[in-house]
């Protein structure tokens, strides 16, 4: 209620007192009553006090006659979000107002209260014949700026120009802000250029607009112009805290130091906001010493100060320094806020300090700030990095509000923790909830599609990327190339590669992709192209090219790459050394492989496995077995599934049936579950030893469906020992599993022919023809110079000299 009891009003007539803040005496005859009351209205701190002053003003006949007191109360009610009371005061006092002052006050009050009336007050004012003044237009333009009413703002700008207020600095400043907020940067710059007078607000506004639009150089140029402007306009606190973030974003440490020098010169260094901005800029520019020095010298620090130094360290990857600053913050008694927590959680994730991260999580729960969206996003990221995918999912599901970062963090969580199907499914849910995926979303989900082999989903995402105009993004094009490559569609991967911006990663994806195919020579071409384009190959490039050389049995180029590795000091890298072992064993140079193997300081399981396989392929079965035994005894390396494949293969080719059985039982003792490949080795081992029935019984006892390798091993053994019936049984399964593989038809047909069963042999040949299975012709390679040439029997290499 506006009015209080009559008793209270009579009491207020003689003595009006606000707790401890104000105490003024009034009398109806006092000439200073109005000015004292106006002072009280201006400094009223609560809605209750304002209501009492309003009542006192009416009781003592100050209202509705006093325009100044009415205006003060209008603004005060607006500050308490009571625009309706402001309107009542305006309507009651308007008959006593002869100028635009009261109209301006109501327009300003609506702006303060955050109430948009559709410019009703301004329009009524103009229609009533009240002439707007130099205060009206800034207030109206501010409303246009706040509510992005561009057309109305342009209309008001036209009126301003027509009546000649365009030269007023306050009107110019408001126009500058209006065009900037509405996104018309060029128009804002035109207004600034045409201003007859500029003050600090003008310069600060244009610097801020350039900064917001990312025009860092322009923002710094305006600062320099401001310093040398005539008449002199001294940069103030607002200028400094506006220009320093620009230096931080552009990492312009030289300009930051110039601004820092100016700060000292004009005596602004003691202000906490300036100190915070300096800590932030030096941290982001990589000047850690300057960052620490400014922070240590600050007379006053607040939460922003600590957050700035923590963020600065984490921004430059100095995670331990950030952690030390966080601990110091707590030791000084400063309470971390949501910004601190959301900045520290990624740091703890990078350091692998997940227990400490859980403590921080607990702190956020105790403080009741865990619902903060930035903290939630940081928690998801931290738990995802720790492998606690379920905890990350729980946090995500409990979040009241989510943004694009929340969804992206969860997609990354599933993709990183090998929940690939969940990552793809979450992309669908994300769109169902009305959230549009962005570049980060696609970059996170494409690797999941690659690992699942979801080519069609990957194509859908590719189409969406093209629709959104993001196809030129380097990370996205690399992710698409990788997805197509891993899905076995290198032609599509190459198409993306050809039309995209390329970096080292782009080349590495295709070099590795082609190295695993029959077109391995393309890896060599890409490697050469990469070097010619000025890019320096890294360890991934070398691993890919060595793999291609191994696939092509190109020993000469492999040796050249080995020499390059030595010159680059990459030869000691374990992955590179293992790739060299694979190259030399596949090329039959076990002597070179042994030299490389002996020089590896810290051999892993892949190093041992490659050598065991190499000696097995070479027929040195005892050496292979001795290496297998030494692997655990001397090397201290635990066997894995591939180790047993290597030793069982050696036993199979060497006819070492007893040792083979021993190792097969041993692997189960080590809790290594036998796979299809292990059983294929055992079938081959028994079959080569003539124990075909035992091999067949082993297959019959399997708890899963045998694959083509198992049946192929049995068929090969039957071919050696002429067991036609079991051979027919194995071939029937092979014809179902691999109907296009001509080798199985030929093996069975030859078995029938050797047994004199010509009709059945011819039937198998006819079956092979009807299914379109053809024998691929033998192909040979010859390396001449730096090129590898492939040719079939009877073919000529046209590019060579006829006299060759």
JOGI-V429574 format. One record per helix or strand. SS is the DSSP state (a for helix, b for strand). FROM is the first residue (numbers start at 1). LEN is the number of residues. Records with the same first field share a line. If there is no record, write none. Layout:
SS = FROM-LEN + FROM-LEN
This chain:
a = 6-9 + 33-10 + 47-13 + 67-13 + 83-14 + 101-13 + 120-8 + 136-11 + 150-14 + 165-3 + 169-13 + 185-10 + 200-13 + 216-12 + 237-13 + 253-14 + 272-13 + 288-10 + 303-13 + 319-13 + 338-14 + 354-13 + 373-13 + 389-10 + 404-13 + 420-13 + 439-14 + 455-13 + 474-13 + 490-9 + 504-12 + 521-12 + 539-14 + 555-13 + 574-13 + 590-10 + 605-14 + 621-13 + 641-14 + 657-13 + 676-13 + 692-9 + 708-14 + 724-14 + 742-13 + 758-13
b = 15-4 + 22-4 + 779-6 + 787-6
